[in-house]
Structures are given as structure tokens and as C-alpha cells.
Amino acid sequence: MNAKKSARTSAALAAFAFGALAFAAGPARAQNGNHLEIIHHPNYDKSVFMPFSPAIKIKSGKILWLAGGTALPVYHDHPHKREQILKYLTNDLEGQVRQTMDGIMETLKAAGASPKDVVHVFIFRARPRMGDIGKASAVVNSYFAPYNHKPTTTNLAVLELGEPEQLVEIQVVAVVD
């Protein structure tokens, strides 16, 4: 019980800090990733496919934190209405990831950012099955491939998300001027 309370407190403090950083970022203009530097190790083997970068150094700009996105539309009723859940949260991981990433791309655009400005992607998957990490990563990567950009990534399996039908939640951090 104490560990659960401590984890919730830590998560709440992290969310508060992230929110403060996003608030401080102010209005944004897209920079097309020129303010980021991809970091590789000296023994980097270019023949090995990596769906993410090991590190990205921020050379300039302001941090833009996006709220965790789901397959539900960006603007939807709270508490969630059952008809919305049944319409958008189908039992299809790749479909939910696509819908989530579409919403994230809309939010980036609204902030004057592009996929090339994304520094980190947090992917939270519920009810994990063998191969889900690859399926979710492939869909997410398809949104960055046209920009020849691989943000850093955290891809986790979690016990549950906001709704029983929800298979994924994705949060993005970007850097803009």
C-alpha cells in the first residue's frame, strides 16, 4: 500500500512539473528539427535497424509537452460516454495507435510544431500480447519516417489505462522555438 501511494505521489509530482514546463513554453513556431542533435555511440552500427534514437540533445528551443493521447478524439466528453468508447476504442491495437497518433499530429500542428520537433514518445500499452511492442512501434515510427526522424522512445506494458477497452495511451515531448 505504501509503495502504491508513493508511486502515485511521484507520478502526480512529475505531471505537475511537466505541466509547468509546458506552460512556460509559450507560443510555438515550427523549426523542423534544426534545434535537435541526434546522439549515437562511437560503435554505432548503421546496418542495425533501430526504431528510435539513443539520445537527442536539445540545442535551442522550448519544451512542448503534449497530454497523453488515446484513440478517442482529442476533445471528447468526460466522463467518457459509452457510445464514444465503443466507437473509438475497438479491440485493435494498431488501429488505436493510428487514431492516437493522428490526434497527436493535430496537436503538434496546432502548436506550430512538426513530427521532426519530437524529442520523446512515451507509449503505454494495456493487455499486452506477444509482438505488441513491435506492432505499436511500427505504427508510431510510420509517422516519423517521412521526416527521416527517430525520437527517443519509452514503450511500456501497463496493467490498465483509463478504460477497460483502451489498449494504448501515447504522450509526446517536442522542442519548438
C-alpha positions as CSV (number, residue, x, y, z in Angstrom):
1,M,0.0,0.0,0.0
2,N,2.8,2.4,0.9
3,A,4.6,1.7,-2.4
4,K,1.4,2.4,-4.3
5,K,0.8,5.7,-2.5
6,S,4.5,6.7,-3.1
7,A,4.2,5.8,-6.8
8,R,1.0,7.9,-7.1
9,T,2.6,10.8,-5.3
10,S,5.7,10.6,-7.6
11,A,3.5,10.4,-10.7
12,A,1.5,13.5,-9.5
13,L,4.6,15.5,-8.9
14,A,6.1,14.5,-12.3
15,A,2.8,15.5,-14.0
16,F,2.8,18.9,-12.2
17,A,6.5,19.5,-13.2
18,F,5.8,18.5,-16.8
19,G,2.7,20.8,-16.9
20,A,4.7,23.7,-15.5
21,L,7.3,23.2,-18.3
22,A,4.6,23.1,-20.9
23,F,3.0,26.3,-19.5
24,A,6.4,28.1,-19.6
25,A,6.9,27.1,-23.2
26,G,4.5,29.8,-24.5
27,P,3.6,30.2,-28.2
28,A,5.5,27.9,-30.6
29,R,6.8,28.1,-34.2
30,A,8.0,25.0,-36.0
31,Q,11.7,24.7,-36.6
32,N,11.8,21.4,-38.5
33,G,14.2,19.8,-36.0
34,N,17.2,22.0,-36.6
35,H,17.4,22.6,-32.9
36,L,18.0,18.9,-32.1
37,E,21.1,16.8,-32.4
38,I,20.9,13.0,-32.6
39,I,23.4,11.3,-30.4
40,H,24.9,7.9,-31.3
41,H,27.6,5.9,-29.5
42,P,31.1,5.6,-31.2
43,N,30.4,1.9,-32.0
44,Y,27.1,2.8,-33.8
45,D,26.4,0.1,-36.5
46,K,24.2,1.7,-39.2
47,S,23.3,-1.7,-40.6
48,V,21.2,-2.4,-37.5
49,F,17.7,-1.1,-37.6
50,M,16.8,0.9,-34.6
51,P,13.2,2.4,-34.4
52,F,14.5,5.1,-32.0
53,S,17.5,7.3,-31.3
54,P,19.6,6.6,-28.2
55,A,19.6,10.3,-27.2
56,I,18.7,13.7,-28.6
57,K,20.5,16.8,-27.5
58,I,18.4,20.0,-27.4
59,K,20.5,22.8,-28.8
60,S,17.8,25.5,-28.6
61,G,14.0,26.0,-28.2
62,K,11.3,25.5,-25.6
63,I,9.8,22.2,-24.4
64,L,6.3,21.4,-25.6
65,W,4.6,18.6,-23.5
66,L,1.5,17.0,-25.0
67,A,-1.1,15.4,-22.9
68,G,-1.4,11.7,-23.1
69,G,-3.4,10.9,-26.2
70,T,-5.8,8.0,-26.8
71,A,-7.8,6.7,-29.7
72,L,-10.7,8.9,-28.5
73,P,-10.9,12.3,-30.3
74,V,-8.7,14.9,-28.7
75,Y,-11.8,16.7,-27.5
76,H,-14.3,14.3,-26.0
77,D,-16.7,14.1,-23.1
78,H,-15.6,13.4,-19.6
79,P,-16.6,11.2,-18.0
80,H,-16.4,9.1,-21.2
81,K,-19.7,8.2,-22.8
82,R,-20.2,4.5,-23.5
83,E,-21.0,5.2,-27.2
84,Q,-17.7,7.0,-27.7
85,I,-15.8,4.1,-26.1
86,L,-17.5,1.5,-28.3
87,K,-16.9,3.6,-31.4
88,Y,-13.3,4.6,-30.9
89,L,-11.8,2.0,-28.5
90,T,-12.1,-1.1,-30.7
91,N,-10.1,-4.2,-29.8
92,D,-7.4,-3.3,-32.4
93,L,-4.0,-2.2,-31.0
94,E,-2.7,-0.9,-34.4
95,G,-6.0,0.9,-35.1
96,Q,-5.9,2.6,-31.7
97,V,-2.3,3.6,-32.1
98,R,-3.1,5.2,-35.6
99,Q,-6.0,7.1,-34.1
100,T,-3.9,8.3,-31.2
101,M,-1.0,9.4,-33.4
102,D,-3.5,11.2,-35.7
103,G,-4.6,13.3,-32.7
104,I,-1.0,13.9,-31.6
105,M,-0.1,15.1,-35.1
106,E,-3.1,17.5,-35.0
107,T,-1.9,18.8,-31.6
108,L,1.7,19.3,-32.8
109,K,0.4,21.2,-35.8
110,A,-1.8,23.4,-33.6
111,A,1.3,24.2,-31.5
112,G,3.3,25.2,-34.7
113,A,5.4,22.0,-34.4
114,S,6.1,19.1,-36.7
115,P,7.0,15.4,-36.1
116,K,10.6,16.4,-36.7
117,D,10.4,18.5,-33.4
118,V,9.5,15.5,-31.3
119,V,12.2,14.5,-28.8
120,H,10.5,11.7,-26.9
121,V,7.5,9.4,-27.3
122,F,6.0,7.5,-24.3
123,I,3.9,4.5,-25.4
124,F,1.8,2.8,-22.7
125,R,0.1,-0.4,-23.8
126,A,-2.5,-2.3,-21.8
127,R,-3.4,-6.0,-22.1
128,P,-0.1,-6.8,-23.8
129,R,0.3,-9.8,-26.1
130,M,3.5,-11.2,-27.7
131,G,4.5,-8.9,-30.5
132,D,2.6,-5.8,-29.4
133,I,5.7,-3.8,-28.7
134,G,6.7,-4.2,-32.4
135,K,3.2,-3.5,-33.7
136,A,2.8,-0.3,-31.7
137,S,6.4,0.8,-32.6
138,A,5.9,0.2,-36.3
139,V,2.7,2.4,-36.4
140,V,4.3,5.2,-34.3
141,N,7.5,5.1,-36.5
142,S,5.4,5.4,-39.6
143,Y,4.5,8.9,-38.5
144,F,8.2,10.0,-38.2
145,A,9.6,8.0,-41.2
146,P,8.7,10.7,-43.8
147,Y,10.8,13.2,-41.8
148,N,13.7,10.7,-41.5
149,H,13.4,11.3,-37.7
150,K,13.6,8.8,-34.9
151,P,12.7,10.4,-31.5
152,T,13.8,8.6,-28.3
153,T,11.1,6.3,-27.1
154,T,9.8,4.5,-24.0
155,N,7.4,1.6,-24.8
156,L,5.8,0.1,-21.7
157,A,3.2,-2.6,-20.9
158,V,1.0,-1.5,-18.1
159,L,-1.7,-3.2,-16.0
160,E,-4.5,-0.8,-17.1
161,L,-5.3,2.5,-18.7
162,G,-8.3,4.8,-18.3
163,E,-10.9,2.5,-19.8
164,P,-11.0,-1.3,-20.0
165,E,-11.2,-1.1,-23.8
166,Q,-8.3,1.3,-24.0
167,L,-5.2,-0.5,-25.4
168,V,-2.8,2.4,-25.7
169,E,-2.0,5.9,-24.5
170,I,0.8,7.9,-26.0
171,Q,2.5,11.1,-24.7
172,V,4.9,13.2,-26.7
173,V,7.5,15.8,-25.8
174,A,8.7,18.2,-28.5
175,V,11.0,21.2,-28.7
176,V,10.0,24.3,-30.5
177,D,11.0,27.9,-30.8
